[in-house]
Amino acid sequence: MGVTTRDAVSACAPGRVELLGNHTDYNQGVVLGAAINRVICVSGDMNDRTIRLISPGFRDVEIQATELQPQQENRWANYILGVAAELRQLGVPVRGFHARVRGDLPIGSGLSSSAALELSTALFLLKLFPFELTRLEIAKACQRAEHRYVGVQSGLLDQVISLFGRAQHAVFFDCRTEEIRTIPFPSSLGLIIADSGRQRELASGEYNLRRTETQNAAAAFGVTALRDLKPAELDRANIPDLLRRRARHVVEENDRVWRAVQLLQAGDGHGFGKLMNESHESSRRNFENSTPELDLLVSIAQRLPGVLGARLTGAGFGGATVTLCETNEAPAIAQQLAKSYSAQTGTEPQVFVCEIADGAH
């Protein structure tokens, strides 16, 4: 394939864990997340005429460089091809290339393997076909690739956190003002990721449906976006119960993010964990994007000594949970969480203590 030639380049992007800010991003809200020490890397070199893509566990894809369009069969390639197409739209002289994808970030677990693949592809191509873009322009190009080539109308939080992540810092992102800042994450607090074993498939419709429901809720309340509503205003309008519950989740989740920033800065892990617990309960009752598997992982975690809070992370509908705990208790908690879940379901979950890492590079 030629990735060992002297012209070969590579780029890596981490997954992310959403700490708070569930489905707030496409409602012009605020988000708090962190890049994690699991990555996807893309490496390869230039080719005059073809684009060839190789990834373990997927069928190889080879197309003519001039025939860039979504693939109907090998849909995994659309994340890469979509990024190439969006970069071309921005003037990047993307021609043919051969690329190999590898990494240790679980796919379909709510840890944003899609954004990691998009960003590593973007940085790879910008190195292979040199061109200057700001980091936010890169993030938005990757988001558009997901909209147009994959069919998921995702917000921008995944790309921003994966790109702007900083070791031992949470990333705060205001999706309306596009303010991005990093907040030191107390060393006394640890994070555990637990994959439920139930894979997500966002393009199948639930994610896009929730986006439509929240837009309809905003219209029913007479606001541009749910960002503009205060929690006290949720019971005033006469709107369908479903739309009110969708709105309640997003509006109160924004409020939780603002409070969590203050708690993090004060080093208040117990207060932060309480907000995570509230967030999961709202996902379960108001947004209905949890699953029995995620609920079980959260309930097991919440009962373990040393755990401060737990919730689903990412879009939901399967995937993973994140547990906040005392750092020195993290390995034992992870072991007990895996053991209890396996005993109750017969499924061996992938559970690991997560380090907060630097962003894409």
C-alpha positions in Angstrom: 0.0 0.0 0.0 3.0 2.3 0.3 2.5 3.6 3.9 6.2 2.9 4.7 7.6 5.2 2.0 9.4 8.4 3.0 6.3 10.4 1.9 4.0 8.6 4.3 2.2 10.8 6.8 -0.1 10.0 9.7 -2.5 11.7 12.1 -4.4 10.6 15.2 -7.5 11.8 17.0 -8.9 10.7 20.3 -12.4 9.6 21.3 -14.3 11.8 23.7 -16.4 11.4 26.8 -19.3 13.7 27.2 -19.4 14.6 30.9 -22.5 16.8 30.7 -24.4 18.4 27.9 -26.5 15.6 26.4 -28.2 16.6 23.1 -27.6 20.3 23.8 -25.2 21.0 21.0 -27.6 21.2 18.1 -29.9 23.2 20.3 -27.4 26.0 20.5 -26.6 25.0 24.1 -23.4 24.3 26.2 -21.4 21.1 26.6 -18.7 19.8 28.9 -16.5 16.9 27.7 -13.0 15.6 27.6 -10.7 13.8 25.1 -9.7 10.3 26.2 -6.6 8.2 25.8 -8.1 6.0 23.1 -7.5 7.0 19.5 -8.1 6.4 15.8 -5.1 7.0 13.4 -5.0 7.4 9.7 -1.7 6.9 7.8 -0.8 6.6 4.2 0.5 8.5 1.1 -0.4 10.2 -2.1 -1.6 8.4 -5.2 -2.3 10.0 -8.6 -5.6 8.4 -9.5 -7.2 6.3 -6.8 -8.4 6.6 -3.3 -7.9 3.3 -1.5 -9.0 2.7 2.1 -8.1 -0.2 4.4 -9.3 -0.8 7.9 -9.3 -4.0 10.0 -12.7 -5.6 10.1 -14.0 -3.8 7.1 -13.9 -4.5 3.4 -11.3 -2.5 1.5 -12.6 0.3 -0.7 -11.0 1.6 -3.9 -12.5 4.3 -6.1 -11.3 6.8 -8.7 -10.2 10.0 -7.1 -12.4 11.9 -9.5 -15.5 9.9 -8.5 -15.9 11.1 -4.9 -19.4 10.2 -3.7 -21.1 8.3 -0.8 -20.8 4.5 -0.9 -23.9 2.5 -0.6 -22.3 -0.8 0.4 -19.1 0.1 2.3 -20.6 2.8 4.4 -17.7 3.0 6.8 -15.7 4.7 4.0 -18.2 7.6 3.9 -16.6 9.2 7.0 -13.3 9.5 5.1 -14.7 10.3 1.7 -17.0 12.9 3.1 -14.1 14.7 4.8 -12.1 14.6 1.5 -15.1 16.1 -0.3 -15.6 18.9 2.3 -11.9 19.8 2.2 -12.0 20.0 -1.6 -14.9 22.4 -1.2 -12.7 24.6 1.0 -10.0 24.7 -1.7 -7.7 21.9 -0.3 -6.1 20.3 -3.4 -7.1 16.7 -2.3 -6.2 14.2 -5.1 -5.8 10.5 -4.8 -4.4 8.8 -1.7 -4.1 5.5 0.0 -4.9 5.3 3.7 -4.9 2.7 6.4 -7.1 3.2 9.5 -6.2 1.7 12.9 -6.8 2.4 16.6 -8.0 1.3 20.0 -11.1 3.4 20.3 -14.3 1.2 20.5 -16.7 1.7 17.6 -20.4 2.4 18.2 -19.9 2.9 21.9 -20.9 6.6 22.3 -17.2 7.6 22.5 -17.3 9.4 19.1 -15.3 7.0 17.0 -16.9 8.8 14.0 -15.6 12.2 14.9 -12.1 10.7 15.7 -12.0 9.1 12.2 -13.2 12.3 10.5 -10.6 14.4 12.3 -7.7 12.0 11.9 -8.6 11.9 8.2 -8.8 15.7 8.0 -5.4 16.2 9.6 -3.9 13.4 7.5 -5.1 15.1 4.3 -4.1 18.6 5.3 -0.6 17.2 5.9 -0.6 15.2 2.7 -2.0 18.2 0.6 -0.7 21.2 2.6 -3.3 23.8 3.3 -4.1 26.2 6.2 -7.4 26.0 8.0 -8.3 27.0 11.5 -9.1 24.2 14.0 -12.7 25.3 14.1 -13.0 25.3 10.3 -11.6 21.7 10.4 -14.2 20.7 13.0 -17.0 22.2 11.0 -15.8 20.5 7.8 -15.9 17.1 9.6 -19.4 17.8 10.9 -20.6 18.6 7.4 -19.1 15.4 6.2 -21.2 13.5 8.7 -24.4 15.4 7.7 -23.9 15.0 3.9 -22.1 11.6 3.5 -23.3 9.7 6.5 -26.8 11.1 7.1 -26.5 11.9 10.8 -27.5 15.5 11.6 -24.9 15.7 14.4 -24.0 18.7 16.5 -20.4 20.0 16.8 -19.5 18.8 20.2 -17.7 15.6 19.3 -15.4 17.2 16.8 -14.6 20.2 19.1 -13.8 18.1 22.1 -11.6 15.6 20.1 -9.7 18.5 18.5 -9.4 21.0 21.4 -8.9 18.4 24.1 -6.1 18.9 26.6 -4.6 16.4 29.1 -6.2 16.6 32.6 -8.7 19.3 31.4 -12.3 19.3 30.6 -13.4 21.2 27.5 -16.3 23.6 27.7 -18.0 24.5 24.4 -20.7 27.1 23.9 -22.4 26.0 20.7 -24.0 29.4 20.0 -21.1 31.8 20.7 -18.5 29.1 19.7 -16.5 29.9 22.9 -14.1 27.0 23.7 -12.2 26.9 27.0 -10.4 24.2 29.0 -11.0 23.7 32.7 -8.5 21.8 34.9 -9.9 18.5 36.0 -9.1 17.7 39.6 -6.5 14.9 40.0 -8.6 13.5 42.9 -11.3 12.5 40.4 -11.2 9.5 38.1 -13.4 8.5 35.1 -14.5 5.0 34.1 -16.0 4.1 30.7 -18.2 1.1 30.5 -19.4 -0.2 27.2 -22.9 -1.8 27.5 -22.2 -4.1 24.5 -25.3 -2.7 22.7 -24.0 -0.9 19.6 -25.5 2.3 18.4 -26.5 3.1 14.8 -27.3 6.8 14.8 -28.1 7.0 11.1 -31.0 4.6 11.7 -33.2 7.5 12.8 -33.6 7.9 16.5 -30.9 10.6 16.7 -32.4 12.6 13.8 -35.8 12.1 15.3 -34.8 13.7 18.6 -33.3 16.6 16.6 -36.6 17.2 14.9 -38.5 16.9 18.2 -36.4 19.5 19.9 -36.7 21.9 17.0 -40.5 21.4 17.1 -40.4 22.0 20.9 -38.5 25.3 20.4 -41.1 26.4 17.8 -43.9 25.4 20.2 -42.4 27.6 22.9 -41.9 30.4 20.4 -38.1 30.6 20.7 -35.3 30.3 18.1 -33.6 27.4 20.0 -34.1 25.6 23.4 -31.0 27.5 24.6 -33.3 30.5 24.9 -35.6 28.9 27.5 -35.2 29.0 31.3 -36.2 26.0 33.4 -38.9 28.1 35.1 -40.6 28.7 31.7 -41.1 25.0 30.8 -44.5 24.7 32.4 -46.0 27.9 31.0 -46.9 27.0 27.4 -49.7 24.6 26.4 -47.7 22.1 24.3 -47.8 18.3 23.8 -46.3 16.4 26.7 -43.7 14.7 24.5 -42.3 18.0 23.3 -42.3 19.4 26.8 -40.3 16.5 28.1 -37.8 16.7 25.2 -37.4 20.5 26.0 -37.1 19.9 29.7 -34.1 17.5 29.2 -32.2 20.0 27.0 -33.1 23.2 29.0 -32.2 21.6 32.4 -29.1 19.9 30.9 -27.8 23.4 29.8 -28.3 24.5 33.4 -26.4 21.5 34.7 -23.4 22.3 32.4 -23.2 25.9 33.7 -23.3 24.7 37.3 -20.8 21.9 36.6 -18.2 24.4 35.3 -18.4 26.2 38.7 -18.2 23.0 40.6 -15.2 21.8 38.7 -13.4 25.0 39.3 -14.2 24.6 43.0 -13.0 21.0 43.0 -16.4 19.8 44.1 -16.6 16.2 42.8 -19.6 15.3 44.9 -21.7 18.2 43.5 -20.5 17.3 39.9 -21.4 13.7 40.4 -24.9 14.6 41.6 -25.5 16.5 38.4 -24.4 13.5 36.4 -26.9 11.4 38.2 -29.6 13.9 37.5 -28.6 14.0 33.8 -29.0 10.3 33.4 -32.4 10.3 35.1 -33.5 13.0 32.6 -32.2 11.0 29.7 -34.2 8.0 30.9 -37.5 9.8 31.6 -37.6 12.9 29.5 -35.4 12.2 26.4 -35.9 8.4 26.3 -32.4 7.9 24.8 -31.3 5.4 27.4 -31.6 1.6 27.3 -32.0 -1.1 29.9 -28.3 -2.0 29.6 -27.2 1.6 30.2 -29.6 2.0 33.1 -28.2 -1.2 34.6 -24.6 0.0 34.3 -25.5 3.3 35.9 -27.5 1.8 38.8 -24.7 -0.7 39.5 -22.1 2.1 39.5 -24.2 4.4 41.7 -24.3 1.8 44.5 -20.5 1.2 44.6 -18.4 2.8 47.3 -16.2 5.7 46.0 -18.6 6.5 43.1 -19.8 10.1 42.9 -22.0 9.9 39.8 -22.8 8.0 36.6 -24.7 8.6 33.4 -24.9 7.5 29.8 -22.3 9.3 27.6 -22.9 10.5 24.1 -26.1 10.2 22.1 -27.4 7.2 23.9 -29.6 4.5 22.3 -26.9 2.0 23.4 -23.2 2.6 23.8 -21.4 3.4 27.0 -21.7 5.1 30.4 -19.2 7.3 32.3 -18.7 7.0 36.0 -17.1 9.7 38.2 -15.2 8.3 41.2 -12.4 8.9 43.5 -9.1 8.3 41.6 -7.6 5.8 44.0 -10.8 3.7 44.0 -11.1 3.6 40.2 -9.4 0.3 39.3 -11.5 -1.6 42.0 -14.7 0.1 40.9 -14.1 -0.8 37.3 -13.5 -4.4 38.2 -16.6 -4.6 40.3 -18.8 -2.8 37.7 -17.7 -5.3 35.0 -18.2 -8.3 37.3 -21.7 -7.2 38.5 -22.9 -6.4 34.9 -21.6 -9.7 33.6 -23.3 -11.6 36.3 -26.7 -10.0 35.6 -26.6 -10.0 31.8 -24.2 -12.7 30.7 -22.4 -10.1 28.6 -18.8 -9.2 29.3 -18.7 -5.4 29.2 -15.6 -3.5 28.1 -14.8 -1.4 31.2 -11.7 0.8 31.5 -10.3 3.6 33.7 -10.0 6.5 31.3 -7.3 9.2 31.2 -8.1 12.7 30.0 -5.8 13.2 27.0 -4.6 15.8 24.5 -6.6 16.4 21.3 -6.1 15.4 17.7 -2.5 15.7 16.4 
